[in-house]
Each structure stands twice: as C-alpha cells, then as structure tokens.
Amino acid sequence: MSAQAPGAMPPGGERPRRSLLVLLPVLVFAVLAVAFFVRLRSGADPQALPSALIGKPVPAFSLAPVNGLQAEGMPVPGLSSADLKGQVTVLNVFASWCAPCQVEHPMLMRLAQEPGIRLVGIDYKDPGDAGRRWLERNGLPFAAVGADTSGRAGIDLGVYGVPETFIIGPDGVIRDKLVGILTPENYASVLGRIRAAGRSAPVTN
C-alpha cells in the first residue's frame, strides 16, 4: 500500500464537501419556507412588511407632472411631499413595465371612488411617455402623478419593487405600507387600514 503524500486530502474528502454544496440551497429554501409558513399561521399579512419610515414624515421630494397627462381636458398635476398633508392620502408607486401593476390597477380605480380618500401616484422609472400612455389605456385613478424618472424619490421612500403603496396620515406621516398588489381578497382589510390612518396614531410594525 502506498503512503499518503503529506498534506494530501484523505480519500473521499472532496465528496462530502460537494454534497454540502448541493444541499445548501435546499436547506436555505427549507428555512425560508418554514418562516413563511409560521408568518401565515400567525395571521400576519405577508404583504405588510416593516418599513423604517413608518411613523416618520414622508421624505422631501418634488416631482414634475407626467408630460401630457390630462384628466377632463386639464393637465394632471405633479406631486411633492408638501401635497401629502391635510387628509388621508394613499400614495401608489407604479410603472408601465410592472406586470403586477397591471393586475392591481382595477382595484386602484375602485379605491379612487371611495369617499374621503385621496389617491396619488408616482410613475417610477418610466421611459419617455410610457407612463402617460399606460394610464390613458388603463384609466386614471390618481388626483396627481409625479414622474420619478431617475428613481430618486423611490430610493428615499425605500421602494425596492413596484407596486408599493404608502398610507399617509393628514399630518404627512407615513402610517402604513403595503408591499405587493391590492386585490379583491385584501381590499377590505387595506381599506380598513386606510380609514384607521385618519383617526389613529402612526402604525408601528
């Protein structure tokens, strides 16, 4: 029998390491699946994720209107953080290139008809007149729309995926945040959270 060279890996040493590398993604997926299951069993809304900005004023921004966008023959105004005071405001961040936004849009049209709620939008990183054409094709639920072509306002708001929706109290403080789409299934729950923003202290997650 030949002697093993000094410093050489024992026979079979590479195989366990490769096995661990193969199993690692499976283990990570299993941990995430368990965490998601526990969150569902706890009754938490998987679309309601904590935000560092909840309970804080909306970061300062001023966005120009979407070029050419009109409602009833009048230009639709742009949007600034100063506009988000005086009444409960729902701020929806959307984009024409966002497939879930297309699914959500009919629910925003419905939400815009609710009394006492002001719905505004930020058109996020849309090129050219894509945002205007998208709204003209699908309907305009927003009282004002700011064009965030650079994505700067979205970054300051902590947006990492559209659509995202912020519920802002009359004092301009972010009370709640919905990550994901507004659906027929969660509509009543979200509407309740919007109503609560007008009569309660900021929500803390």
Salt bridges, closest charged atoms under 4 A:
GLU14 OE2 - ARG18 NE 3.71
ASP45 OD2 - ARG193 NH1 3.19
GLU114 OE1 - ARG195 NH2 3.55
ASP129 OD2 - ARG132 NH2 2.74
ASP129 OD1 - ARG133 NE 3.01
GLU136 OE1 - ARG132 NH1 2.91
ASP156 OD1 - ARG152 NH2 2.85
GLU164 OE1 - LYS177 NZ 3.24
ASP171 OD2 - ARG175 NH2 3.02
ASP176 OD2 - ARG193 NE 2.83
